[in-house]
Amino acid sequence: MNGGKGERSYTNNCLLQKKLMLKAKPILEETIMRLYRDFSPNCMKVTNLGCSVGPNALLVISNIIDIVNTACTSLNREPPKFQFYLNDLFGNGFNTIFKSLPNFYTRLVEDKGHKFGPCFVNATPGSFYGRLFPSNSINLFHSSNSLHWLSQGLIEEEKLDSFNIPVYEPTVEEIRHVIEEEGSFFVQRFEILTLPWVEGLNEGGDNSFLDGNIKAR
Ligand SMILES: C[S@@+](CC[C@H](N)C(=O)[O-])C[C@H]1O[C@@H](n2cnc3c(N)ncnc32)[C@H](O)[C@@H]1O
């Protein structure tokens, strides 16, 4: 993703992904509630695979803290400590995220008071197509808008300059097949969430009246 905060940066062009993430939030709530009912870790270890750079990387953390706190309150459990491992490729702008952490920690305390356990944010650079963690070390793997990206390694310059988007958009059957064949996981809930591309154009606004050329651009 494009780093920095310019017009074409991911930071300024991630509204569509934010809206998708919010659409999937009920699934995350259900998952965390189940995790807490069956097993309440003292330190909740969470990774965000393909976190990128920009506001969504930290929004995931804030959402998860809220959901865990709600789960703990309703199950009458102590809130845990949190350890978040932000994962993305080695070239990701992790330093930009780190620089925004002091403000983020301050806002967490302002917004949520002191009712949540301490929160530690780490980076785990590397490809999620390889091993990133020792076995049995993570309580929750979260990923949004990332697992469809294919790691192409180095590509030829002509491809770089062409309209080459290295994504693979599989069918539902293909996803189910890959998960079942690999064998480490079973599918508990499987949904297709759709969102029109124009949802990413402006926050809170009604995009349906926008001129076609603006939408296309
Ligand atoms: C569209 S961004 C999504 C960012 C964020 N999760 C969100 O929802 O806004 C996709 C991210 O996946 C990362 N990515 C792609 N392939 C990856 C891989 N093999 N391992 C780790 N991260 C990867 C990209 O570098 C990019 O930052």
The ligand as an SDF file (V2000), in Angstrom:
LIG
                    3D

 27 29  0  0  0  0  0  0  0  0999 V2000
   -5.9320   -3.5520    1.2820 C   0  0  0  0  0  0  0  0  0  0  0  0
   -4.7100   -3.6570    2.5320 S   0  0  0  0  0  0  0  0  0  0  0  0
   -5.7560   -3.9930    3.9170 C   0  0  0  0  0  0  0  0  0  0  0  0
   -5.2730   -3.2920    5.1260 C   0  0  0  0  0  0  0  0  0  0  0  0
   -6.1760   -3.3900    6.3560 C   0  0  0  0  0  0  0  0  0  0  0  0
   -6.2780   -4.7500    6.8540 N   0  0  0  0  0  0  0  0  0  0  0  0
   -7.5420   -2.8030    6.1200 C   0  0  0  0  0  0  0  0  0  0  0  0
   -8.5360   -3.5430    6.2020 O   0  0  0  0  0  0  0  0  0  0  0  0
   -7.6240   -1.6080    5.8490 O   0  0  0  0  0  0  0  0  0  0  0  0
   -3.9380   -5.2440    2.2500 C   0  0  0  0  0  0  0  0  0  0  0  0
   -2.6410   -5.4300    3.0370 C   0  0  0  0  0  0  0  0  0  0  0  0
   -2.2590   -6.8190    2.9720 O   0  0  0  0  0  0  0  0  0  0  0  0
   -0.8400   -6.8500    2.9450 C   0  0  0  0  0  0  0  0  0  0  0  0
   -0.3780   -8.1530    2.4310 N   0  0  0  0  0  0  0  0  0  0  0  0
   -0.5210   -8.6620    1.1830 C   0  0  0  0  0  0  0  0  0  0  0  0
    0.0630   -9.8820    1.0900 N   0  0  0  0  0  0  0  0  0  0  0  0
    0.5840  -10.1370    2.3230 C   0  0  0  0  0  0  0  0  0  0  0  0
    1.3120  -11.2370    2.8610 C   0  0  0  0  0  0  0  0  0  0  0  0
    1.6040  -12.2940    2.1250 N   0  0  0  0  0  0  0  0  0  0  0  0
    1.6860  -11.1920    4.1640 N   0  0  0  0  0  0  0  0  0  0  0  0
    1.3830  -10.1050    4.9440 C   0  0  0  0  0  0  0  0  0  0  0  0
    0.6840   -9.0260    4.4800 N   0  0  0  0  0  0  0  0  0  0  0  0
    0.3030   -9.0460    3.1850 C   0  0  0  0  0  0  0  0  0  0  0  0
   -0.4910   -5.7010    2.0250 C   0  0  0  0  0  0  0  0  0  0  0  0
    0.8630   -5.3110    2.1820 O   0  0  0  0  0  0  0  0  0  0  0  0
   -1.4940   -4.6400    2.4720 C   0  0  0  0  0  0  0  0  0  0  0  0
   -0.9590   -3.7790    3.4300 O   0  0  0  0  0  0  0  0  0  0  0  0
  1  2  1  0
  2  3  1  0
  2 10  1  0
  3  4  1  0
  4  5  1  0
  5  6  1  0
  5  7  1  0
  7  8  2  0
  7  9  1  0
 10 11  1  0
 11 12  1  0
 11 26  1  0
 12 13  1  0
 13 14  1  0
 13 24  1  0
 14 15  1  0
 14 23  1  0
 15 16  2  0
 16 17  1  0
 17 18  1  0
 17 23  2  0
 18 19  1  0
 18 20  2  0
 20 21  1  0
 21 22  2  0
 22 23  1  0
 24 25  1  0
 24 26  1  0
 26 27  1  0
M  CHG  2   2   1   9  -1
M  END
$$$$
